[in-house]
Amino acid sequence: MRRLLRGLLAPWRRSLQLRVVASTVLLGILAISLLGAYLFQKVADGLTEDRIGYAEREAAVLAARAQTAFDQTDATGDISEFNNFASGAIVALAPPANDTSRYVVFLRSQDNTNAVRLDTVLTGGLRTSPVPVAMREAISSDVGRQQRMVIDLDRSELVGEPSANWARARIPAVIVGQQIQVPTAGPYDLYFIYPLDREQATMDLIRRLFLIGGLLLVTLVGGIAWLVTRQVVNPVRRAAGVAERLAAGHLNERMSARGADDLALLGTSFNGMADHLQSQIRQLEDLSRVQQVFVSDVSHELRTPLTTIRMAADLIHEGRGEFSPALGRSAELLNTELDRFEALLADLLEISRFDAGAAALELDRVDLGALAERVVQAAAPLADKRGSTVTVDVAPGGVFADADARRVERIVRNLLVNAIEHGEGLPVTIRVAANSTAAAIAVHDLGVGLRPGEASLVFNRFWRADPARARTTGGTGLGLAISLEDARLHDGWLQAWGEAGRGSVFRLTLPRVAGEPIGESPLPLAPEPTDVDATTRLRPVRLTETR
Amino acid sequence: MKGRVLIVDDDLALAEMLGIVLRGEGLDVVHVADGSAAVGAFRDHKPDLILLDVMLPGLDGIQVCRRIRAESGVPIVMLTARTDTVDIVVGLESGADDYVVKPFKPAELIARVRARLRRGEEAEPERLEIGDLAIDVAGHSVTRDGKQIPLTPLEFDLLVALARKPWQVYTREVLLEQVWGYRHAGDTRLVNVHVQRLRSKIEHDPEDPKIVVTVRGVGYKAGPGG
C-alpha cells in the first residue's frame, strides 16, 4: 500500500508539469461543479416556479368550475344520487384517460362535521391520497385560500397504470388545493396534483449537457495548462540538462536564449553564470598547471645537484675510515641528514602534486594480503631493530580490491613503520579483510597510543605527538598526510584510533570495485576490549614462541 | 665489471661524479653533454650501456632514446628527475630498459648498470619454442618461420624467462627480479611497458595476445601461441 502510494507520489514529486496540470484540473472540476450546481439549481427552481404558477391558475379555474357545478345542482336530495353527481363533477375535472399530467383528489375537509358525507374521489388510478397532512391542516386553518406544495409523488402503485409508462415512478409533483363548499355536505378539499414529468425530463437533459460540457471544459483547461506549463517547463528542463552537462565538465555547454521574455532572461543569466564559472575554472586550471610545472621544475632543478651531492657524500662516507674522528663523524652526519633531506624533498613534492591535483590512480586488481606481506618483509630490518614482531592476518580466501598498488603499498608501509616506531617493541598486527563492498587493512600496535583528540590530528602535515619531544624517529612528518591523500584518491578512508597506553589502530578502507561506495568497513576501528586484554595476556607466550 | 658506458647528461658536476663512481667499478666512461651529439657519440664509441638524462639541451632524452633504439638494442638506463607516471611511462615507451630516479645512491645506480651489463656473459646452448617462435638462447635470436625478429636484449630476456617455463604464471615482481635484477620491490610499470613492446614485435595481433598472455590480478605467462 505504502509502496503503491510512493509509486504514485514519485512522478508527482518529479514533474512540475504533472503537478500544475493536476492542480488545474482539480481546481477546474471544483469550480465547474460549484458553478454547474448553482446554475442547475437556478434553472430547476425557475422551471418549478413556472409550473407552480401555471398549476395555480389552472387549479383556480377548475375549482371555480367545480364550485359552480355544485352550486347549481339540485340533486342533493338522495345521498347516493348526490354522491354520483359529485364524483362525476370531480372526474370531469381530470384530463382524458391517457393524459397523466394532472390528478384530482376530492377529500372531506378536516374540520367538516356535517352529517352528510360524500365519497372521497381519486382520479388517474390513485389508490390513496398523496396529500400531506400539513397541507390539509393549512387549508382548514385558512379557508378560501389556495395552498400549494411540492411533494414527492410515488406512482408505483397506481391502478391500471403500468409503472413502465414513466421514466421514473417517484417524481416531484406540484400539489395545489383549496376548499369548496358542497351544498348539504359542507366544506370539501379539492386538490390538483401536477407531476413534473416534463420539467424532470428537461432537468435530466440539462444535467447531461452540464456534465458533458463540464468534462469538455475540464479537459480543455487541463490541456491548456499542459501546453502552458510545457512552454515554461521545457526551457527549465533544457536548463537543467545543460547544467548537468556543465557539472559533468562540458564547460562549453550553453543555453539558447532567444527573445526578450523571462525564459530568455533565464537563459542569458544561466549562460552568464556558465561563462563566469568557465573562466574561474580555467583560471584555476591555469593556476594548477603553473603549480604543476613549477613543482616539476623545482623537482628537476633540486634533484640533479642533490644527486651529485648524494653520490659524493656516499663516496666520502665509504672512505670515512681514513678520516680523523671529527671528519668521519661529519661524513656520517652528512649521509644521514642527506637521507632525511631526500625523504623530505620527496614527500614535499608528493604533497604538492596532490595539492595541484596532478596525482592520478593506476588501478589494478591488487592482492592486499600479498601486498601486506611484502610491506612486512621490507620493514623486517626496522622491526628487528625495535624488537617488534609483526603478524599478518589475512581473511581466508584472500582479499582483492581495485587499487593503485604503489600507493596502497606506500600507505601500508607508512602505517607499519609508524606502528613499529611508536610500538615500544610490542607486537604489531596487520589484519586484512573484506566484505561485499569494501576491503580493509588495519595496523594495530600496543605502544604509546594516542591521547584524546589526537586521532584526528595525526593526519595533519608536520604534526608531532609532542612538540617538546626530541625528533628521534626518522619520519618527515608528512607520511600520514600523504597516506590520507592516497586513500582519498581511491575514494577510500584512512582512520585512526588510539588510547594512551593501549596502543593505536590505523585502518585503511578501500572500495573493492573502483567508484563504488564503501558502505561499511569490514574491520572494526577500535579493538574489542577483550581483544586487547587477550593480546596483552598472550604477549609473553607469543614472544617465547617467536624467539 | 667490464664495459663502456656512455653518459649523456648536461649537468657537468653530475656527469663527472657519475664518471668517478663508474670508473671506480672498472668501467670505461664516455660523456656527452648535448642531446644532439648523443647519437653520434653512440656510433663512435659503441658503448655497452647508455646512461641517459631525460632533460637535455638540443635533443631531449626521449628523442635520443628513440633514435638510438631505432638502430640498436643497446641497454639504455634513463636518469629522470620526475616521478610523474606520464614521464616515466613515456621514457619507457621510447625504448629505455630501466630508469633511476634522481636523487639516487651510487649503489643503486651500480646495481642497475650491473643488471643490464650482466647478461650475455655466459649462455648455455639452449633452444626454446613458444607459440610459433623458435628461440636460440645462446645465439640471442628469435625466429618465426626462419625469419629473424629483432628484439632488444631486454625484450629477449623477458621472452626467454617466460618461455623457459611455459604455463607458469609470473608475477610482475618475479619478472622484475629475474629480468631486471631488482632484489626488492621495483616499479611494475617496467614490466607492463616492456610486455607491450615485446607483444608489438612478436604477436600476430598485439591487441589480442596469444604468446604473452595477461593473467588478470596476477601477472603474465607464456601462452600456446597461435
Chai-1 contact restraints between the chains, C-beta under 6 A:
chainA,res_idxA,chainB,res_idxB,connection_type,confidence,min_distance_angstrom,max_distance_angstrom,comment,restraint_id
A,S299,B,A81,contact,1.0,0.0,6.0,A-B,restraint_1
A,H300,B,M55,contact,1.0,0.0,6.0,A-B,restraint_2
A,H300,B,A81,contact,1.0,0.0,6.0,A-B,restraint_3
A,R303,B,A81,contact,1.0,0.0,6.0,A-B,restraint_4
A,R303,B,K102,contact,1.0,0.0,6.0,A-B,restraint_5
A,R303,B,P103,contact,1.0,0.0,6.0,A-B,restraint_6
A,T304,B,D11,contact,1.0,0.0,6.0,A-B,restraint_7
A,T304,B,L14,contact,1.0,0.0,6.0,A-B,restraint_8
A,L306,B,P103,contact,1.0,0.0,6.0,A-B,restraint_9
A,T307,B,L14,contact,1.0,0.0,6.0,A-B,restraint_10
A,T307,B,K102,contact,1.0,0.0,6.0,A-B,restraint_11
A,T307,B,P103,contact,1.0,0.0,6.0,A-B,restraint_12
A,T308,B,A13,contact,1.0,0.0,6.0,A-B,restraint_13
A,T308,B,L14,contact,1.0,0.0,6.0,A-B,restraint_14
A,T308,B,M17,contact,1.0,0.0,6.0,A-B,restraint_15
A,R310,B,P103,contact,1.0,0.0,6.0,A-B,restraint_16
A,M311,B,M17,contact,1.0,0.0,6.0,A-B,restraint_17
A,M311,B,V21,contact,1.0,0.0,6.0,A-B,restraint_18
A,M311,B,P106,contact,1.0,0.0,6.0,A-B,restraint_19
A,A312,B,M17,contact,1.0,0.0,6.0,A-B,restraint_20
A,D314,B,K105,contact,1.0,0.0,6.0,A-B,restraint_21
A,D314,B,P106,contact,1.0,0.0,6.0,A-B,restraint_22
A,E342,B,P103,contact,1.0,0.0,6.0,A-B,restraint_23
A,R365,B,G217,contact,1.0,0.0,6.0,A-B,restraint_24
